Amino acid sequence: MEKQTAVSWLVEKVNSDCLNSSFIRPELIEKAKEMERQQIIDAFDDGDFMSCGSEKDAINYYNYLYKN
């Protein structure tokens, strides 16, 4: 099963709910995805095991998990 971020999961559920006529504006989705991406990168950078890592390592980690 492909990994999915919390934001992606929420957008999928809200947008696929036929009984719910509401939707999330695209610009809010993109902002939330970018915020979540930065949080994941920051958490990777803050990890003790990666104290010698770089921001590039953190970005590669995010891309490996969520950008197949």
N, C-alpha and C positions, 0 to 999 in steps of 0.2 A: 504494500500500500504506500502510495506517495505521501510524503510529509506535507502537511498543510499548516499554514500559520493560523492563529486565532482570528485575525482580521479576514483572511480569505474564507475561512469556514463560515463566519458570521455573514459575510456578503452573499455567499452561496445560499445559505439558508433563508435569508430575508428575501433575496431576489427570486427564489424558487417556490416560495409560499404562495400558492394560487389563491388562498383565501385572504391573503393580506395584500391590500392594494397599495401599501406604502413601498417606498424604495429608498435606497441610500444614494444621494447625489454623487456622481463620479468623482468630483473634486474632493469630496470628503473621504471617499474610499482611498484615493491616491495619497492623501495626507496621512491617513491612518496607517496605510501600508508603509510609508516612508518612516513614520515614527516607530512602528514596530520593528522595522529593519534596523534602525539606528539603535534601538534598545537591545536587540540580539547582538549586534556588533559590539556595543559597549559592554554587555555582560561577558562576552568572549574575551575582550581586552582586559576586563577586571579580574578574570580568573587567575588564581595563583599559579596554575600549571603553565600559563602562557605569559609569565612576567617578562619574558624576553621576546615575545611575539610583536608583530607590527599590525598596524591597521589593515594592511593588505591581507595578512593572515586571517583577520577577523572577517573581512569582506569575502574572502575565498570560502571560509567556513559557512557563512550565510548562503552564498551561492550554491555551494555543494549540497546543503540541506534542502533549499527551497527553489532553486532555479535549475531544474533538471534539464 
